[in-house]
Amino acid sequence: MQKDFMAIAPHDAAVSEAAFVEQYWTRIWQSMGGPGKIPANLTRKPEYRALAPYLAKLPQGARILDGGCGLGEWAAQLAAAGFDATGLDISRETVAALKKALPGATFAVGDIRATGFPDNHFDLYFSWGVFEHFEEGLQPCIREAFRILKPGAHLLISVPFDSLRIQWIRSRRPVDAADPSRRFYQWRLTAKEIAGELARGGFENVEHQLIHVRQGLLRGLQHHLGLSHKWRFSRALSLALRPVAPPPVFAHMIVAVARKPG
């Protein structure tokens, strides 16, 4: 497991981790248009393609948790599909806005390391790009997921993938972890590492998929060639290269699926 760091303002250096995570993601959601801004079609996302086979096995009304729900689109669309979907997020401001904007789903404020939900409560739990944001590691999130899932239920998470491209960059540009102008942002894992973390937390039948190869290509074009990911040329080039780009080199995220025994 490798740490990624981010540049921070001086006043953020002394802020606690939970408070920093809440403030940071509140700003991110606001910059994206604010809670309740729902994309037209989630089914085109690779995360949905990973999730769909497990949704298909659940009855109407099954309890589903979206841990770190952000703009609330997943919980809202699953609630509209007939599931008892709950979106959990650490941002109080975001959740308050979601409750007003998307009354069809349930939203709650909480930390995914200690959700407050009962034992053996959910039929399915997914969390996209959240478990990696706590410096103590993924185990508190994984243990809590194990506790609140019913026996036999599945957990699906996505985390940043420690691709061969990222490993090459790291070998050439080591980061000074003691730099006061930076603080911890996220963990980055290989397929073997995420499988090991989930198994250590009690889960079984761990599988994985490498996703968001095009996003990794865009980042590579910007980092190595100076081509901004916002340029039309960069986006067109990444689209053209996507079919031949090897996922172990360019995938940006990894989806892991695991089952609670029982």
C-alpha positions as CSV (number, residue, x, y, z in Angstrom):
1,M,0.0,0.0,0.0
2,Q,1.3,3.4,-1.0
3,K,0.4,6.8,0.3
4,D,-0.6,9.7,-1.9
5,F,-0.3,13.3,-0.5
6,M,-1.9,16.6,-1.4
7,A,-0.9,20.2,-1.1
8,I,-2.8,22.1,1.6
9,A,-3.2,25.6,2.8
10,P,-1.4,26.5,6.1
11,H,-4.7,26.7,8.0
12,D,-5.5,23.0,7.1
13,A,-2.3,21.6,8.6
14,A,-3.7,21.4,12.2
15,V,-7.3,20.3,11.2
16,S,-8.2,16.8,12.4
17,E,-8.5,14.1,9.8
18,A,-12.3,13.6,10.0
19,A,-12.9,17.4,9.9
20,F,-10.5,17.8,6.9
21,V,-12.2,15.0,5.0
22,E,-15.6,16.5,5.6
23,Q,-14.5,20.0,4.6
24,Y,-12.6,18.8,1.5
25,W,-15.4,16.7,0.1
26,T,-18.0,19.4,0.9
27,R,-16.0,21.7,-1.3
28,I,-15.7,19.1,-4.0
29,W,-19.4,18.4,-4.2
30,Q,-20.2,22.1,-4.3
31,S,-17.7,22.5,-7.2
32,M,-19.5,19.8,-9.1
33,G,-22.9,21.5,-8.9
34,G,-24.0,20.5,-5.4
35,P,-26.1,17.7,-4.0
36,G,-28.9,16.4,-6.1
37,K,-27.3,16.9,-9.5
38,I,-28.0,13.5,-11.0
39,P,-26.2,12.2,-14.1
40,A,-28.4,10.9,-16.9
41,N,-27.4,7.3,-16.8
42,L,-25.3,5.5,-14.2
43,T,-25.6,2.2,-16.1
44,R,-22.7,3.3,-18.4
45,K,-20.3,3.6,-15.5
46,P,-17.9,0.6,-14.9
47,E,-18.8,0.6,-11.2
48,Y,-22.4,-0.1,-12.2
49,R,-21.4,-2.9,-14.5
50,A,-19.6,-4.5,-11.5
51,L,-22.6,-3.9,-9.2
52,A,-25.4,-5.0,-11.6
53,P,-25.0,-8.8,-11.2
54,Y,-25.4,-8.5,-7.4
55,L,-28.4,-6.1,-7.7
56,A,-30.1,-8.6,-10.0
57,K,-30.0,-11.2,-7.2
58,L,-31.7,-9.0,-4.6
59,P,-35.4,-8.8,-4.0
60,Q,-37.4,-5.5,-4.1
61,G,-37.0,-3.7,-0.8
62,A,-33.5,-5.1,-0.1
63,R,-31.4,-2.9,2.1
64,I,-28.5,-1.3,0.3
65,L,-25.9,1.1,1.7
66,D,-23.8,3.6,-0.3
67,G,-20.9,4.5,2.0
68,G,-19.7,7.9,1.1
69,C,-22.6,8.8,-1.1
70,G,-21.4,12.3,-2.2
71,L,-24.0,13.8,-4.6
72,G,-26.4,11.0,-3.8
73,E,-27.0,9.8,-7.4
74,W,-26.5,6.1,-6.6
75,A,-28.8,6.0,-3.6
76,A,-31.5,8.0,-5.5
77,Q,-31.5,5.8,-8.5
78,L,-31.5,2.6,-6.5
79,A,-34.4,3.9,-4.4
80,A,-36.3,4.7,-7.6
81,A,-35.7,1.1,-8.7
82,G,-37.4,-0.2,-5.6
83,F,-34.6,-0.9,-3.2
84,D,-34.4,0.4,0.4
85,A,-31.3,2.5,-0.4
86,T,-29.4,4.6,2.1
87,G,-26.7,7.1,1.3
88,L,-24.2,7.8,4.1
89,D,-21.8,10.7,4.0
90,I,-19.5,12.5,6.5
91,S,-20.4,15.9,5.1
92,R,-23.3,17.3,7.2
93,E,-23.9,20.2,4.8
94,T,-24.1,17.7,1.8
95,V,-26.5,15.4,3.6
96,A,-28.8,18.2,4.6
97,A,-29.0,19.4,1.0
98,L,-29.6,15.8,-0.2
99,K,-32.5,15.3,2.1
100,K,-34.2,18.3,0.5
101,A,-33.2,17.6,-3.1
102,L,-33.8,13.9,-3.2
103,P,-36.6,13.0,-0.8
104,G,-37.1,9.5,-2.4
105,A,-34.0,8.1,-0.9
106,T,-32.7,8.0,2.7
107,F,-29.6,10.0,3.6
108,A,-27.7,10.0,6.8
109,V,-24.6,11.7,8.3
110,G,-21.9,9.3,9.4
111,D,-18.4,8.1,9.4
112,I,-18.0,4.8,7.5
113,R,-15.6,3.6,10.2
114,A,-18.4,3.8,12.8
115,T,-21.8,4.0,11.0
116,G,-24.1,3.5,13.9
117,F,-26.2,0.9,11.9
118,P,-27.2,-2.4,13.6
119,D,-25.3,-5.6,13.1
120,N,-26.2,-7.8,10.1
121,H,-28.4,-5.0,8.7
122,F,-27.7,-4.6,5.0
123,D,-28.1,-6.9,2.0
124,L,-25.5,-5.1,-0.1
125,Y,-22.9,-2.4,0.6
126,F,-20.9,-0.5,-1.9
127,S,-18.5,2.4,-1.6
128,W,-16.8,4.1,-4.5
129,G,-13.5,5.8,-3.7
130,V,-13.9,6.2,0.0
131,F,-12.2,3.5,2.1
132,E,-8.7,4.8,1.1
133,H,-9.0,8.3,2.6
134,F,-8.1,7.5,6.2
135,E,-4.4,7.4,7.1
136,E,-4.9,4.6,9.7
137,G,-5.7,2.3,6.8
138,L,-8.7,0.4,5.3
139,Q,-9.2,-2.0,8.2
140,P,-11.6,0.2,10.3
141,C,-13.8,0.7,7.2
142,I,-13.7,-3.0,6.3
143,R,-14.4,-4.2,9.9
144,E,-17.4,-1.9,10.1
145,A,-18.7,-3.1,6.7
146,F,-18.4,-6.7,7.9
147,R,-20.3,-5.9,11.0
148,I,-23.3,-4.2,9.3
149,L,-23.6,-6.7,6.4
150,K,-25.9,-9.7,6.7
151,P,-24.2,-13.1,6.4
152,G,-23.8,-14.0,2.7
153,A,-24.1,-10.4,1.6
154,H,-21.6,-8.7,-0.7
155,L,-19.3,-5.7,-0.3
156,L,-18.1,-3.8,-3.4
157,I,-15.5,-1.0,-3.1
158,S,-13.3,0.9,-5.4
159,V,-9.9,2.3,-4.4
160,P,-7.1,3.9,-6.4
161,F,-5.0,1.3,-8.2
162,D,-1.2,1.3,-7.8
163,S,-0.6,0.8,-11.5
164,L,2.7,0.2,-13.1
165,R,2.7,3.7,-14.4
166,I,2.3,5.1,-10.9
167,Q,5.0,2.8,-9.6
168,W,7.4,4.1,-12.3
169,I,6.6,7.7,-11.4
170,R,7.1,7.0,-7.7
171,S,10.5,5.4,-8.3
172,R,11.7,8.5,-10.0
173,R,10.1,11.1,-7.8
174,P,9.9,10.0,-4.2
175,V,7.6,12.2,-2.1
176,D,8.7,13.8,1.2
177,A,6.1,12.6,3.7
178,A,7.3,15.1,6.3
179,D,6.7,18.1,4.0
180,P,4.4,20.5,6.1
181,S,2.8,21.9,3.0
182,R,1.3,18.5,2.3
183,R,-0.9,16.1,4.1
184,F,-2.2,12.5,3.6
185,Y,-4.8,12.2,0.9
186,Q,-5.3,8.5,0.1
187,W,-4.0,5.0,-0.1
188,R,-3.2,3.4,-3.4
189,L,-3.3,-0.4,-3.7
190,T,-2.4,-3.3,-6.0
191,A,-4.9,-6.1,-6.6
192,K,-3.0,-8.4,-4.2
193,E,-3.1,-5.8,-1.5
194,I,-6.8,-5.0,-1.7
195,A,-7.5,-8.8,-1.7
196,G,-5.4,-9.2,1.4
197,E,-7.0,-6.3,3.2
198,L,-10.5,-7.7,2.6
199,A,-9.5,-11.2,3.6
200,R,-7.9,-9.9,6.8
201,G,-11.2,-8.2,7.6
202,G,-13.1,-11.6,7.4
203,F,-14.4,-11.5,3.8
204,E,-14.1,-14.3,1.3
205,N,-14.3,-14.9,-2.4
206,V,-12.5,-11.6,-3.3
207,E,-12.5,-10.7,-7.0
208,H,-11.4,-7.6,-8.7
209,Q,-11.7,-5.5,-11.9
210,L,-9.4,-2.8,-13.1
211,I,-11.4,0.2,-14.3
212,H,-11.1,3.8,-15.5
213,V,-8.3,3.1,-17.9
214,R,-9.1,6.2,-20.0
215,Q,-8.9,8.4,-16.8
216,G,-5.4,6.9,-16.2
217,L,-4.5,7.7,-19.8
218,L,-5.6,11.3,-19.4
219,R,-3.5,11.7,-16.3
220,G,-0.6,10.1,-18.0
221,L,-0.9,12.4,-21.0
222,Q,-0.9,15.4,-18.7
223,H,1.9,14.2,-16.4
224,H,4.3,12.9,-19.1
225,L,3.5,15.0,-22.1
226,G,2.0,18.2,-20.6
227,L,-1.3,17.7,-22.4
228,S,-4.0,19.0,-20.2
229,H,-6.8,16.6,-19.5
230,K,-9.3,19.4,-20.3
231,W,-8.1,19.8,-23.9
232,R,-10.3,18.3,-26.6
233,F,-7.2,16.8,-28.2
234,S,-6.2,15.0,-25.0
235,R,-9.7,13.6,-24.6
236,A,-9.8,12.4,-28.2
237,L,-6.4,10.9,-28.0
238,S,-7.2,9.0,-24.7
239,L,-10.4,7.7,-26.4
240,A,-8.4,6.4,-29.4
241,L,-5.8,4.8,-27.2
242,R,-8.2,3.2,-24.7
243,P,-8.8,-0.1,-26.6
244,V,-5.1,-0.9,-26.7
245,A,-4.0,0.5,-23.3
246,P,-3.1,-2.3,-20.9
247,P,-5.1,-1.9,-17.7
248,P,-2.2,-3.0,-15.4
249,V,-0.3,0.1,-16.7
250,F,-3.1,2.7,-17.0
251,A,-6.1,1.7,-14.9
252,H,-6.9,4.5,-12.4
253,M,-9.1,2.5,-10.0
254,I,-9.7,-1.1,-8.9
255,V,-13.1,-2.5,-7.9
256,A,-13.0,-5.3,-5.4
257,V,-16.0,-7.6,-4.6
258,A,-16.1,-9.7,-1.5
259,R,-18.6,-11.8,0.4
260,K,-19.3,-12.0,4.1
261,P,-19.4,-15.7,5.0
262,G,-22.6,-17.4,6.0
